[in-house]
């Protein structure tokens, strides 16, 4: 989903993302589909070009949470790295780097 949205934004097109008949929307999906956009596009551009429609209020809140978390991460990625190390320990980075 991210790639299709990103291609449209690169072409300065508007995107209408419909959640009609969607039953289960997960934070992981939203992070990949929408949150990832904030890594590459300015939030003003996203706000002007991406229109989310046909969504339940609780799912809209979930999108807002994912976007807020993404923005917070992008402000200070090292803070999240240090927090991960504190919780999971330094072996986590070694294990993660050596995953098949």
C-alpha positions as CSV (number, residue, x, y, z in Angstrom):
1,X,0.0,0.0,0.0
2,X,2.8,2.4,0.9
3,X,4.4,2.1,-2.5
4,X,1.2,3.0,-4.4
5,X,0.6,6.0,-2.1
6,X,4.2,7.2,-2.4
7,X,4.2,6.9,-6.2
8,X,1.0,9.1,-6.3
9,X,2.5,11.7,-3.9
10,X,5.7,11.8,-6.0
11,X,3.6,12.7,-9.0
12,X,1.7,15.4,-7.0
13,X,-1.5,13.5,-7.2
14,X,-4.2,13.3,-4.5
15,X,-4.8,9.9,-2.9
16,X,-8.2,8.8,-1.5
17,X,-7.7,5.9,0.8
18,X,-10.9,4.2,1.6
19,X,-11.4,1.8,4.6
20,X,-14.9,0.9,3.5
21,X,-15.8,-2.7,4.7
22,X,-12.5,-3.0,6.6
23,X,-13.0,-5.0,9.8
24,X,-9.6,-5.2,11.4
25,X,-7.1,-2.5,10.9
26,X,-3.8,-3.1,12.8
27,X,-1.2,-0.6,13.9
28,X,1.4,-2.6,12.0
29,X,-0.5,-2.2,8.8
30,X,-1.1,1.5,9.3
31,X,2.6,2.0,10.2
32,X,3.7,0.4,6.9
33,X,1.0,2.0,4.8
34,X,0.8,5.5,6.3
35,X,3.4,6.0,8.9
36,X,6.2,5.2,6.5
37,X,5.2,8.2,4.4
38,X,6.4,10.5,7.1
39,X,10.0,9.2,6.6
40,X,10.0,10.6,3.0
41,X,7.4,13.3,2.6
42,X,6.8,16.5,4.6
43,X,3.7,16.2,6.8
44,X,2.1,19.2,5.0
45,X,2.4,17.4,1.7
46,X,0.8,14.3,3.1
47,X,-2.0,16.3,4.8
48,X,-2.8,18.1,1.5
49,X,-2.6,15.0,-0.7
50,X,-3.8,12.0,1.3
51,X,-7.5,11.9,2.1
52,X,-8.7,9.0,4.3
53,X,-12.4,8.2,3.8
54,X,-15.0,5.7,4.9
55,X,-13.3,5.1,8.3
56,X,-14.7,4.3,11.7
57,X,-13.9,6.9,14.4
58,X,-11.9,4.3,16.5
59,X,-9.8,3.5,13.4
60,X,-9.2,7.2,12.7
61,X,-7.9,7.5,16.2
62,X,-5.6,4.5,15.6
63,X,-4.2,6.3,12.5
64,X,-3.7,9.5,14.5
65,X,-1.8,7.4,17.1
66,X,0.4,5.8,14.5
67,X,1.2,9.1,12.9
68,X,2.0,10.7,16.3
69,X,4.3,7.8,17.2
70,X,6.0,8.1,13.8
71,X,6.6,11.8,14.2
72,X,7.9,11.3,17.7
73,X,10.3,8.6,16.5
74,X,11.5,10.8,13.6
75,X,12.3,13.7,16.0
76,X,14.8,11.5,17.9
77,X,15.5,8.0,16.5
78,X,18.3,7.4,19.0
79,X,16.0,7.8,21.9
80,X,14.0,4.8,20.7
81,X,17.2,2.8,20.0
82,X,18.4,3.5,23.6
83,X,14.9,2.6,25.0
84,X,15.0,-0.7,23.0
85,X,18.5,-1.5,24.3
86,X,17.4,-0.7,27.8
87,X,14.4,-3.1,27.6
88,X,15.7,-5.9,25.4
89,X,19.4,-5.6,26.1
90,X,22.4,-5.3,23.8
91,X,22.1,-8.8,22.5
92,X,18.9,-7.7,20.7
93,X,20.9,-5.7,18.2
94,X,23.3,-8.5,17.7
95,X,20.5,-11.0,17.2
96,X,18.6,-8.6,14.9
97,X,21.7,-7.9,12.8
98,X,22.4,-11.6,12.3
99,X,18.8,-12.7,11.4
100,X,18.6,-14.8,8.3
